[in-house]
Amino acid sequence: MAKTELELYDYASWEDRPQIVWPGGAKLAFWVAPNIEFYELDPPTNPHRKPWPHPFPAVPGYSIRDYGNRVGHQRQMDVLDKYGIRGSISLSAALCEHHPEIIDLCLERDWEFFSHGIYNTRYTYGLTEDEEREMIEDAMATIEKAVGRRPAGYLAPALSHSDHTIDLFAEAGGLYTCDLFHDDQPTTVKTRSGRPFVSIPYSLELNDTIAYVVQKMEPRRYGDIIRRSFDQLLLEGATKGTVMCIPTHNYQVSCPHRLRAFDEALEYITSHHDVWVTTGREIAEYYLEHYHEDHVEAPITAGGSS
Amino acid sequence: MSDPNLLDYQHRRYGMDHERYEWSMLQDREPVHWPDDKPLALWINVSVQHFPLSGDKPTVAPPGALTMPYPDLRHYTLRDYGNRIGIFRLLEALERHDAQFSLAISGALSMRYPKLLKRLSQTAAEWLGHGWNMNAIHAGDVEEAVEQQWIQDTVAALSEFSSEAIRGWFSPGRIQTARTPELLSDAGLQFHCDWVNDELPYRFATENGGLVCLPSSLELDDVFLLNQNFHSEDSYAQQVIDAADFLIAEGEQQGGRLLSLNFHPWLLGQPHRIASVRHILTELLVNRADKIWNAQPSQIIQLAMG
């Protein structure tokens, strides 16, 4: 039964926010979230969502995503290396098994790995609560086994959710979600277990796939909107403390005609001194340690956990 | 309980989730060396297409497909423009630079416009099978015998005009059925261009012998950028040149790279677009002549794969 409201967070107007000061006095916390995904060529049929627009084998959709891992990943990694940015990977957990070479390259760079489900062709839709718990735990355990650390963050696979997704992830030991797009600051999220849990601003507007596939942008315009977004968030960060994220996909941003725009935007952002270039986990941990209590207006009690 | 298949992962293992090719990253392979140690190979393909006015609509509409109720004269004639005028503008631009290129040709044009095919046979271009026509889409549950006939008829029809045997295949819309690779191999073809998962040719397995896949970039395809993403002519040219410069720089560091372009006479052959083609060819073939090896598909495959 659909609810009208999941009551995940309280309303808070932008005019009336406690100021967040990031480490070193930084005004803006900046992170890049490469999605490193595995899409299956022949996934089981989920009655709620078709994985591919084409009949089997969906060569166009499958092959460009495979391009991301075969060709694009190392290109994007080189650009992030150039500007000293550690990626926070939104990871299809099964990629640990399919392409461990990519995991090793990211481990060498001390990148963060957060959970993005098992495959991006497996949706939350249609799963019972127990099945969703099993899927979330499978992804957490698979990533932990491969990288030696339990993920802190979750972006639900293909942004598919249930009423319980965020509760279940908090109960699995998670600290933050990337699934909510309501704010430019971290937000305390109320879950049924009452565990400390936050939403960290990810972004759909700056997401390369939304820019290139949905909005059909020219590469240089994409670079331009990244810079405009940064300028505004840095300005407001002086009094509020803001977060900016660029979510990427190695099959979009890493195409040879698009990397220059991304490279120039990162050069611009990292040339500023009042920016904390960091990861999703570090933002979540810093916020939970220093600001979480200030933003909890009423005690959160446990309840409803099965 | 939902469908138990939703959490069943049959192909969760090292490498790919199918048997068509081996997993490897471009940057981890032995470097490819092009003639004179140039960092970039340039493959220009011109797709010479016939879109039928009537007949059953295919399961999957290829880019440029007719969209209106019968008789869709607006799209039919706009595509036909390419075979009457656009192709000759492209030939003039290509031949001015003595460019090497391939021609992917609808088999049906052998019967409709033999005069055009005779003219095309006077070029130095390598010919590729491009399906019988743009309604003959190799997708979904098209009957195997029908698909086999399309391939055989196309190869036979083009062979009547081409002085060389037809070795390569470029499926309309870069889509395949589950059996297309087997049928191409059966017909004596040696390579296809349909999977866009790489930027160098690679081995592609079939049940009856190996093929090569020479990926033709969709993300830089003229129809994709101009017709589907609504980018300007100047942006299209800029993106092609940015891609060339990126790949030249990467090729100088890591080994030979490949830039693949696909030109459609009905689109780029319009009077307001042909200057962009001339600009691209001047930038690539004249101003970057010392960095770019312009070659035909079979030459590229031979050098890249030994």
Boltz contact constraints between the chains, C-beta under 6 A:
constraints:
  - contact:
      token1: [A, 40]
      token2: [B, 17]
      max_distance: 6.0
  - contact:
      token1: [A, 41]
      token2: [B, 17]
      max_distance: 6.0
  - contact:
      token1: [A, 41]
      token2: [B, 18]
      max_distance: 6.0
  - contact:
      token1: [A, 44]
      token2: [B, 5]
      max_distance: 6.0
  - contact:
      token1: [A, 44]
      token2: [B, 6]
      max_distance: 6.0
  - contact:
      token1: [A, 54]
      token2: [B, 60]
      max_distance: 6.0
  - contact:
      token1: [A, 55]
      token2: [B, 139]
      max_distance: 6.0
  - contact:
      token1: [A, 55]
      token2: [B, 140]
      max_distance: 6.0
  - contact:
      token1: [A, 57]
      token2: [B, 178]
      max_distance: 6.0
  - contact:
      token1: [A, 59]
      token2: [B, 175]
      max_distance: 6.0
  - contact:
      token1: [A, 59]
      token2: [B, 176]
      max_distance: 6.0
  - contact:
      token1: [A, 59]
      token2: [B, 194]
      max_distance: 6.0
  - contact:
      token1: [A, 59]
      token2: [B, 195]
      max_distance: 6.0
  - contact:
      token1: [A, 63]
      token2: [B, 195]
      max_distance: 6.0
  - contact:
      token1: [A, 63]
      token2: [B, 196]
      max_distance: 6.0
  - contact:
      token1: [A, 63]
      token2: [B, 197]
      max_distance: 6.0
  - contact:
      token1: [A, 64]
      token2: [B, 196]
      max_distance: 6.0
  - contact:
      token1: [A, 66]
      token2: [B, 197]
      max_distance: 6.0
  - contact:
      token1: [A, 67]
      token2: [B, 196]
      max_distance: 6.0
  - contact:
      token1: [A, 67]
      token2: [B, 197]
      max_distance: 6.0
  - contact:
      token1: [A, 70]
      token2: [B, 25]
      max_distance: 6.0
  - contact:
      token1: [A, 70]
      token2: [B, 26]
      max_distance: 6.0
  - contact:
      token1: [A, 70]
      token2: [B, 197]
      max_distance: 6.0
  - contact:
      token1: [A, 70]
      token2: [B, 198]
      max_distance: 6.0
  - contact:
      token1: [A, 71]
      token2: [B, 26]
      max_distance: 6.0
  - contact:
      token1: [A, 71]
      token2: [B, 199]
      max_distance: 6.0
  - contact:
      token1: [A, 74]
      token2: [B, 27]
      max_distance: 6.0
  - contact:
      token1: [A, 94]
      token2: [B, 12]
      max_distance: 6.0
  - contact:
      token1: [A, 97]
      token2: [B, 12]
      max_distance: 6.0
  - contact:
      token1: [A, 126]
      token2: [B, 2]
      max_distance: 6.0
  - contact:
      token1: [A, 127]
      token2: [B, 2]
      max_distance: 6.0
  - contact:
      token1: [A, 128]
      token2: [B, 2]
      max_distance: 6.0
  - contact:
      token1: [A, 131]
      token2: [B, 7]
      max_distance: 6.0
  - contact:
      token1: [A, 216]
      token2: [B, 229]
      max_distance: 6.0
  - contact:
      token1: [A, 218]
      token2: [B, 231]
      max_distance: 6.0
  - contact:
      token1: [A, 218]
      token2: [B, 235]
      max_distance: 6.0
  - contact:
      token1: [A, 255]
      token2: [B, 219]
      max_distance: 6.0
  - contact:
      token1: [A, 256]
      token2: [B, 243]
      max_distance: 6.0
  - contact:
      token1: [A, 256]
      token2: [B, 246]
      max_distance: 6.0
  - contact:
      token1: [A, 256]
      token2: [B, 247]
      max_distance: 6.0
  - contact:
      token1: [A, 257]
      token2: [B, 220]
      max_distance: 6.0
  - contact:
      token1: [A, 257]
      token2: [B, 239]
      max_distance: 6.0
  - contact:
      token1: [A, 257]
      token2: [B, 242]
      max_distance: 6.0
  - contact:
      token1: [A, 257]
      token2: [B, 243]
      max_distance: 6.0
  - contact:
      token1: [A, 259]
      token2: [B, 246]
      max_distance: 6.0
  - contact:
      token1: [A, 260]
      token2: [B, 242]
      max_distance: 6.0
